[in-house]
Amino acid sequence: MDLFAADRLRLVEALPPQLSPEDRRAMDDAWDAAVRANPTLFDGPVAGCTGLEHDARDGLVLTWVRATYRFYVLRKLPGATVRLPSLFVSVAQPTDDGRLLVGRMASWTTSPGRWQLPGGSVEPPPDGAPLDLATLRHHAARELAEETSVDTPADDLTPWQVTRGANGSVGVLFQAPPRPSAWLHDRYAALTATERALGRTPELDRLALVRTPTDLADLTGPHVSYLAPVLRRHGGISHR
């Protein structure tokens, strides 16, 4: 897992991935099987990441492409010649006492039981519109509100870290202003009550507050690979 500072990040759009007829058939078959197993899956537009590199002038340059969610199943197909890493945003929401809010993905999501920061995959802007740090900031604010009911103005989110996992997926992490822990739990409880009254389960079916990587051992289930390094970085900043 790599961590980079996000204060100098430039995004560049590239051409969509080109698939061979064999890869296309394998992808479509795998996606159809995934939908049969989980009918809530939706093949909507998504921004994939095809490159992340340092540039002497611009800092960190992220190359992205327009695709749909089905392209991500290629990463699980042996012999596929195209593997599209994902691009996502996350929010590090601290409490007043320095802990971070994490959530567990619900059973109906693509990663049931997995713990992560609030966030989600990036949607591409309309054709001709730029995908930049301001767009990512607004997307992160929307994800935070939808998943936790914490409504923070996008301008109050600070670009913090860029993560890159072993599979090449890239996340842009933002820091939110600290909030009282009781207030965060109250906001989430209100969201949960509303969703359940409508017969739905929230995307994050449980929240927890963690301070260090050792706290992750108390969480039942897996967690995203970036979580431990981010907690170490958060702790280092919090205790300067």
N, C-alpha and C positions, 0 to 999 in steps of 0.2 A: 504494500500500500504506500503510495506516494502522497505527500502533502506539499502544496505550494501556496504562497501568498496570493491573494486574489485582488490586490489593489491595482495591479496593472494587467488587466485581462482584455484581450481583443478577440472578437469572434469573427470568423471568415466562413462564408457559405461556399460549399463545393457542390459538384454535380451529384445527383442521387446514385446509389450503388447500382451497378449493372450485373444482373444475374444471368448465368447460363440457363438454358431450358431445363437442365437436370436439377440445378439448385432451385429454380422456381417451382418445379413440381414437388420437390422434397419439402420446400418451405410451406407450400399451400397444404400439402397432406398433413404436415406436422401441426400447422395452425388449426386445421379442421378438427384434428384429434384433440387438441387442447381446448377448443370451444365445446366439443362434446363433453369433455370432462368438467369444464367450468363455463356454463352458458353466460356468465356475466362478462366474459372477455369481449372487448370491443376493439376492432381493428381501426382505430382512429389515427389521425396524423400525429407524428412524433418527430422530434429532432434527434438524430443519432450523432454520435461523435466519431470522427475518423482520424483525428490527430490532435496532439497537444505537445507543444514544443516551446522552448525558450527562444526569444528573439532579442538581440542586443538593443534594438531601438524600442520595441513595443512591449517588452516584458514577456508575458505568457500569451501565446497565440493558440486559440482553440478552433479547430476546423470542424464544421458541422454540416449535415446533409438532411434533406427532407425525406421522410420514409413513413411507414406505418408500423404499428406494433408487431405485426406478423414477422417483420424482418428480424426481430430479436430471437425467434426460435432457431435461427440459423446457427447460433452459438452452441446449441445442443445437438447439432446434427453432425455425425462423423462424416468426414469427407467433403463437407461444404467448403467452397472456395471463398465465400464471403461471410465474414462475421462482423456484424455491426454492433459496436459498443453503444451503450445508452448514454444519454446526457440528462442529468437531473439536477434539481435544486433542493436544498434542505435549509432548515432554520435551526440554529442553536439558540434555544429559548432558555435563558438562565433564570434562576430564582434569586431573590434578594440575598440568600445565604450561599450562593455560588454553585448550586447544583444545576444540572441540565435536564430538560424535559425530553423523555423518549417515549415512543409509543409502539405497541405491538400490532402488527397487521392482522386484520380480521380473517376469518376462515374463507370468505368469499373472494379475497384478493389473490393476486398472482403469487404472493409470498406469505401464505398463512403462517402466523405464529412468529414471524421475524420482527425483532426489535430494531428501531431506527429513529433518526430524528424526523420530525414532521417535514414533509416535502413530497416531491413526485417528479415524474418524467416531464421534460420540457416539450411544449407544443410549439411547432414552427409558426412564425407570424405569417400573415397573408403574403402572397407573392409580391415581391418588390419591396416589402418592408424589412427593415434590418432586425436582426436578433443581436441585441447588445446587452450590456450589464444592466441598464435601466429596465429592459424588458424582463430579464431574469429576476430582478428585484421585485417587480410587480407580480410575477408568477409565484415567487416564494411567499410573498405576503398572502396571496390568494390560497395557496396550499395550507399555510398555517391557520388561516381562518376556517377553511373547510374542515380540517381534521381535528382542530382543538377548540374552535370558536374564539380564539385569541385574535382580535381584530387590530392589527398593528399597521399603521400607514407604511406604505412601501419605502418612503423616504427615511423612515426610522430604522430600516434594516441596513446594516453595514457589511459590505463584502469582506469576507474573512479568510476562507481557505478554499482551495481547489483540491479535490481528492481524485486519485486515479487508482482503480483497483487492478487486480491481477488479470481480469478479463478485458481491461482497457476502458471500462466504463468510467465516466468522469462526472463528478458532482461539484457544483458551485454552492458553497456554504455561506450563509449570511448570519450575522449576530443580531439578535433582537434586544431591546432594552430589558433589564431585569424586571421581574414581576413577583409579587408575593406568591408563595406556593399555594396558600389557601385559595387565592383568587383564581389561579390557574386551574385548580381542581374544580372550583365552582363553575367556571366557564365550560369545562369539559362535561361536567355532570348535567348542565342545562342542555348541551348539544346532544348527549346520549339520550336524555329523556325525550327530546323532540324527535329524534330519529326513531326510537323505539315506538313512540306513539304512532308513527307513520308505517310501522311494520318493517323498519330497516335496522341494520346493524352498522354503526359508524365504521369508517375505513380503519381507524385505530380503535381496537376494542378494549384497550387497557393502556393507562399511562403510568409512568414511574419517574422518579427523580434520582439521578445518579451523579456522583461527584468524580469518581476515579474509575479506571479500568477494572479494579477489583470488585466494584459494585455490580459489574455485569454478571458475576457468578450467581447473584441472587435472583436474576431474571430467568424465568422458565422459558426455554426455547432458544433458537439461534439469534444472532444479531449480525447486522451488516459489518463488513470488514473494516469500514472506516471508523467505526464507533470508538474502539479503544484508542487509536492514535489521536482522534479528535479530543477525547477526554483528557489525554495526557497534555495536549497542547492547551486546552482550556484551563487545566489546573496550573500549568506554568504561567499563563497570563494572569490568572486570578490571584496568584500568591506572590507576584512581584513586589 
